[in-house]
């Protein structure tokens, strides 16, 4: 019987390890697809992998961040956005690897948005002519040899995609982000205010504009394959991929994620790739079926190595002890205890993989409490301000807390439950 239990435990461990390996690498962003490859952003660099998934190959390795990759129509080159020396511009790199070539040099923000149908020019969004203070974006095209860009006919547009015959373009007029320069960092989920807008289609022969069916939702990132315009919409609350048939004028929902939004997507000759919950999915345009790709990303990531950091400019909260002898600081996810005059500072947490925050002193100044997500969710920790003893978990997950002084009420409307047993 013991042998059977041991074998069962070993098989369970093996199964769990196989499932973990099958999950692949997460936090994969901004995917793009060609006939045989998928490129994406991870850890600030661009990577490429086959459409079946597997081990990814690195395309860029710079101190800056490379984002917004877009395959050329023939799949031989990738246009992308990179910030070098503080300036954000459009670059092109061979899909096989090599030195990127810079295309734009404007001091404002230029972001890659795709290619013209012939593959000779790159589409990018820029606020260079948008007064005041780059309030909106416009689409431009620029040749692979650089030079001066040409403005596209839409007065305002943040992204767009040509029809296969090049006679029309589907575009998103304005971005849903409240601060254009902080795209993807200043958006509200399920927002229903004045910045919502439908996908528009412009006929380039007469500049007439048609709006796709719309329900005051956030409809973004139009993509065009054949006679179908694909886009992301949160019209059913969670953002998913939808399709609009230009012949039947009908809209259909293709993906049905109900937990995390589909964040970004891009179209290739016969498929769409999109990002959801940190994974990349490949959606076949013919069948409408989506499959999550198992992609493994391994590489040298210098920024992830252990290193000393000056945290004086990263302090987020501070609190003085009741005795005034020491102060507690939260900086870069760690809790520090610092003497007001003589003595050494102490790092009380030393958890580089966790976020420790919101330090609070006990009324007698003998203990410190803080919140930590080292276990995967925030828990209340209690520690010695001199770091002589290891911190211990004090309560179940909470969002805020305070120390209870004798004779005072213990209610806290900011806390998921009342914390007791920690009064000074």
C-alpha positions in Angstrom: 0.0 0.0 0.0 2.8 2.4 0.8 4.4 1.6 -2.5 1.2 2.4 -4.3 0.9 5.7 -2.5 4.5 6.6 -3.4 4.0 5.8 -7.0 0.8 7.8 -7.0 2.5 10.8 -5.4 5.3 10.6 -8.0 2.8 10.5 -10.9 0.9 13.4 -9.4 4.2 15.5 -9.2 5.1 14.5 -12.7 1.6 15.5 -14.0 1.8 18.9 -12.2 5.2 19.6 -13.6 4.1 18.7 -17.1 1.1 21.1 -16.8 3.3 23.9 -15.5 5.7 23.4 -18.5 2.8 23.3 -20.9 1.6 26.7 -19.7 4.6 28.4 -21.4 5.9 31.9 -20.7 3.4 34.6 -19.7 3.4 38.4 -20.0 3.8 38.1 -23.8 2.6 41.4 -25.4 1.8 43.1 -28.8 1.8 39.9 -31.0 1.9 40.0 -34.8 1.7 37.2 -37.3 3.0 36.2 -40.8 2.4 33.0 -42.8 4.8 31.0 -40.7 5.9 33.1 -37.7 4.6 35.0 -34.7 6.6 38.0 -33.2 5.9 39.6 -29.9 7.2 41.8 -27.1 8.6 40.3 -23.9 10.8 42.0 -21.2 11.2 45.1 -23.4 12.6 43.2 -26.4 11.2 41.6 -29.6 11.1 37.8 -30.0 10.0 35.5 -32.8 8.6 32.0 -32.9 6.9 29.6 -35.3 3.1 29.7 -35.6 3.0 26.3 -33.7 4.8 27.9 -30.7 7.9 26.5 -29.0 11.1 28.1 -28.1 11.3 31.8 -29.1 14.3 33.5 -30.7 15.3 37.0 -29.6 15.4 39.8 -32.3 16.4 42.8 -30.2 18.5 43.3 -27.1 18.8 46.9 -26.1 18.4 48.9 -22.8 15.3 50.5 -24.2 11.9 49.0 -24.8 10.8 47.7 -28.2 7.0 47.5 -28.8 4.3 47.5 -31.5 5.8 44.9 -33.9 4.2 44.5 -37.3 5.2 42.0 -40.0 5.5 43.3 -43.5 3.0 41.7 -46.0 5.6 39.3 -47.2 6.8 38.5 -43.6 10.4 39.4 -44.3 10.6 42.5 -42.1 9.1 43.8 -38.8 8.3 47.4 -38.1 8.3 48.4 -34.5 8.4 51.2 -32.0 11.5 51.9 -29.8 12.5 54.6 -27.4 16.2 55.5 -27.7 17.8 58.3 -25.8 14.4 59.5 -24.6 12.8 59.7 -28.1 10.1 57.3 -29.4 10.4 56.5 -33.1 9.7 53.9 -35.8 12.3 51.2 -36.7 12.4 48.2 -39.1 14.4 45.0 -38.5 14.7 41.9 -40.7 12.6 39.0 -39.4 15.7 36.8 -39.7 17.5 39.2 -37.3 20.0 42.0 -37.8 20.5 45.7 -37.1 17.3 47.7 -36.8 17.0 50.7 -39.1 15.5 54.0 -37.8 12.8 55.6 -40.0 11.4 58.6 -38.1 13.3 61.4 -36.4 10.6 63.7 -35.0 11.0 64.8 -31.4 7.4 63.8 -30.7 6.0 60.2 -30.2 5.9 58.1 -33.4 4.3 54.6 -33.0 4.3 51.9 -35.6 0.9 50.8 -36.8 1.4 48.5 -39.8 2.2 48.5 -43.5 0.8 49.6 -46.8 -0.5 46.7 -48.9 2.5 46.7 -51.2 4.9 46.5 -48.3 6.9 49.6 -49.5 5.8 51.9 -46.7 5.3 51.7 -42.9 2.2 53.2 -41.3 2.7 55.1 -38.0 0.8 57.3 -35.6 2.1 60.7 -34.6 0.9 63.8 -32.9 3.4 66.0 -34.7 0.8 68.3 -36.2 -1.8 68.0 -33.4 -2.0 71.2 -31.4 -2.1 71.8 -28.5 0.3 69.4 -26.9 -0.2 66.4 -29.2 -3.9 66.2 -28.2 -4.7 63.6 -30.8 -2.9 61.3 -33.3 -2.9 61.2 -37.1 -1.7 58.3 -39.3 1.3 58.8 -41.6 3.3 56.6 -44.0 7.0 56.6 -44.5 9.2 54.7 -47.0 11.8 52.1 -46.0 14.6 54.5 -47.0 13.3 57.1 -44.6 12.7 60.7 -45.8 9.7 62.8 -45.2 6.5 61.1 -44.2 3.1 61.5 -46.0 -0.1 62.2 -44.0 -3.0 59.9 -44.6 -6.3 61.5 -45.5 -8.1 60.9 -42.1 -7.9 64.1 -40.0 -7.6 62.0 -36.8 -6.6 58.3 -36.5 -4.6 56.3 -34.0 -4.5 53.0 -35.9 -5.8 51.6 -39.1 -5.6 48.8 -41.7 -5.9 48.8 -45.5 -8.4 46.6 -47.3 -6.7 43.9 -49.4 -7.2 46.0 -52.6 -5.9 49.2 -51.0 -9.0 51.2 -51.8 -10.3 51.5 -48.3 -8.9 51.8 -44.8 -10.6 50.8 -41.5 -9.4 53.0 -38.6 -9.9 54.0 -35.0 -10.3 57.8 -34.9 -9.2 58.5 -31.3 -7.7 56.4 -28.6 -9.5 55.4 -25.5 -6.6 56.3 -23.3 -7.1 59.6 -21.5 -3.4 60.6 -22.0 -2.2 59.7 -25.5 1.4 59.4 -24.5 0.4 56.9 -21.8 -1.4 54.5 -24.1 -2.3 51.2 -22.3 -1.5 52.9 -19.0 -4.5 55.3 -18.7 -7.5 53.4 -19.8 -10.6 52.4 -17.8 -12.2 49.0 -18.2 -15.7 49.0 -19.5 -15.5 52.8 -19.9 -18.7 54.4 -21.4 -17.9 58.0 -21.5 -17.3 60.5 -24.3 -14.2 58.9 -25.7 -16.0 55.7 -26.9 -16.3 55.5 -30.7 -17.1 53.1 -33.5 -14.6 51.7 -36.1 -14.7 53.8 -39.2 -14.1 52.8 -42.8 -12.9 55.5 -45.3 -13.2 55.0 -49.1 -9.9 56.5 -50.4 -11.5 57.3 -53.8 -13.9 60.0 -52.4 -12.9 60.1 -48.7 -16.5 59.1 -47.7 -16.7 57.5 -44.3 -18.9 54.6 -43.1 -19.3 53.6 -39.4 -19.4 50.0 -38.3 -22.4 48.9 -36.1 -21.7 50.2 -32.6 -23.3 50.2 -29.1 -21.3 52.8 -27.2 -18.5 50.3 -26.6 -14.8 50.6 -26.8 -14.1 49.3 -30.3 -10.4 49.2 -31.1 -7.6 47.9 -33.4 -9.3 47.2 -36.7 -7.7 44.5 -38.9 -8.7 43.5 -42.4 -8.5 40.0 -44.0 -10.4 39.3 -47.2 -13.9 40.8 -46.9 -13.9 40.8 -43.1 -12.9 43.6 -40.7 -11.8 42.2 -37.3 -11.6 44.4 -34.2 -11.6 44.3 -30.4 -14.7 45.3 -28.6 -16.0 45.3 -25.0 -19.7 45.5 -26.0 -20.4 42.4 -23.9 -18.4 43.8 -21.0 -15.2 41.7 -21.4 -13.1 42.7 -24.5 -13.1 40.1 -27.2 -12.4 39.7 -30.9 -15.4 40.5 -33.3 -15.7 40.3 -37.0 -17.7 42.5 -39.4 -18.5 41.1 -42.9 -18.4 43.9 -45.4 -20.7 41.9 -47.8 -23.5 41.0 -45.3 -23.0 44.0 -42.9 -23.2 41.6 -40.0 -21.1 41.6 -36.8 -20.3 38.3 -35.0 -18.3 37.6 -31.8 -15.4 35.2 -32.4 -13.8 34.8 -29.0 -15.6 34.4 -25.7 -13.2 35.2 -22.9 -15.1 36.2 -19.7 -12.2 36.8 -17.3 -9.4 39.0 -18.8 -9.8 41.4 -21.7 -8.2 40.8 -25.1 -5.6 43.6 -25.0 -3.9 43.8 -28.4 -4.2 42.0 -31.7 -2.8 42.0 -35.2 -3.8 40.3 -38.5 -1.7 38.3 -40.9 -2.6 36.9 -44.4 -4.9 34.2 -43.0 -4.9 34.5 -39.2 -5.1 36.8 -36.2 -2.9 36.8 -33.1 -4.1 38.4 -29.9 -3.0 38.8 -26.3 -5.1 37.7 -23.4 -4.2 37.1 -19.8 -0.5 37.3 -20.8 -0.8 34.5 -23.4 -0.8 34.7 -27.2 -3.7 33.1 -29.1 -3.8 32.2 -32.8 -7.2 32.7 -34.4 -7.7 31.0 -37.8 -9.6 33.4 -40.1 -11.3 30.6 -42.1 -12.6 28.5 -39.2 -12.9 31.3 -36.6 -11.2 28.9 -34.0 -8.6 30.3 -31.6 -5.8 28.2 -30.0 -3.5 29.3 -27.3 0.2 29.0 -28.2 2.7 27.4 -25.9 5.7 29.7 -26.2 8.8 29.4 -24.2 11.0 32.5 -23.8 14.5 32.2 -22.2 17.3 34.7 -22.4 19.8 36.8 -20.6 17.8 39.5 -18.7 20.5 41.7 -17.0 17.8 43.8 -15.3 16.6 40.7 -13.4 19.9 40.0 -11.8 20.4 40.8 -8.1 21.9 44.3 -7.8 22.2 47.2 -5.4 19.8 50.1 -6.0 19.6 53.6 -4.6 16.0 53.8 -3.4 16.0 57.4 -2.1 14.1 58.5 -5.2 11.7 55.6 -5.0 10.2 56.2 -1.5 6.4 55.8 -1.7 5.4 56.0 2.0 7.0 56.8 5.3 6.1 56.9 9.0 7.8 58.1 12.1 7.9 55.9 15.2 5.9 57.1 18.3 9.2 57.6 20.1 10.8 59.5 17.3 13.9 57.2 17.4 13.4 55.5 14.0 11.3 55.9 10.9 9.9 53.3 8.5 10.0 53.7 4.7 8.5 51.8 1.8 10.7 51.9 -1.2 10.9 49.6 -4.3 8.7 47.0 -2.6 10.8 46.7 0.6 10.3 48.0 4.1 13.2 49.9 5.7 13.8 50.9 9.3 16.0 54.0 9.5 17.4 55.7 12.7 16.7 59.4 13.0 20.3 60.1 14.3 22.8 57.3 14.9 22.8 53.7 13.8 22.3 51.6 10.7 19.3 51.2 8.5 17.7 47.8 8.3 15.9 46.1 5.4 13.1 44.3 7.3 11.7 42.3 4.4 14.4 41.5 1.8 11.9 40.0 -0.6 12.8 41.1 -4.1 10.0 39.1 -5.6 7.3 40.6 -3.5 5.6 43.9 -2.9 5.8 45.0 0.7 4.0 48.3 1.5 2.1 50.5 3.9 4.3 50.3 7.1 2.6 51.2 10.4 4.2 51.4 13.9 2.6 50.0 17.0 1.7 52.6 19.6 4.7 51.8 21.8 7.1 51.8 18.8 8.2 48.2 19.5 6.8 46.6 16.4 6.0 47.3 12.7 3.2 46.0 10.6 2.9 46.1 6.8 1.2 44.4 3.9 3.0 41.8 1.7 2.0 39.8 -1.3 4.9 37.3 -0.9 2.3 34.5 -0.7 0.5 35.5 -3.9 -2.1 37.7 -2.1 -1.7 40.5 0.4 -1.3 39.5 4.0 -0.7 41.4 7.1 2.9 41.0 8.5 4.4 41.9 11.8 8.1 42.5 12.4 10.8 43.8 14.7 11.9 47.3 13.6 15.5 46.3 14.2 15.2 43.1 12.1 16.4 40.9 14.9 13.6 38.4 14.4 11.9 37.1 11.2 8.6 38.7 10.3 5.5 36.6 10.8 2.1 36.5 9.2 -0.5 38.1 11.4 -3.9 38.0 9.6 -5.6 36.8 6.5 -5.6 38.9 3.3 -6.5 42.6 3.9 -6.3 45.8 2.0 -5.7 48.3 4.8 -5.2 48.4 8.5 -4.4 50.5 11.5 -3.1 49.9 15.0 -5.8 49.8 17.7 -5.0 52.0 20.7 -6.5 51.1 24.1 -9.9 52.6 24.5 -10.5 53.4 20.8 -12.9 51.8 18.4 -11.6 49.0 16.2 -13.9 49.5 13.1 -12.1 50.2 9.8 -14.1 50.7 6.7 -11.1 50.2 4.5 -10.3 46.7 5.8 -11.8 43.5 4.5 -12.1 42.4 8.2 -11.4 43.8 11.6 -7.9 43.1 12.8 -7.7 42.2 16.5 -5.1 41.1 18.9 -2.4 43.6 17.8 -3.1 46.5 20.0 -0.1 48.2 21.7 
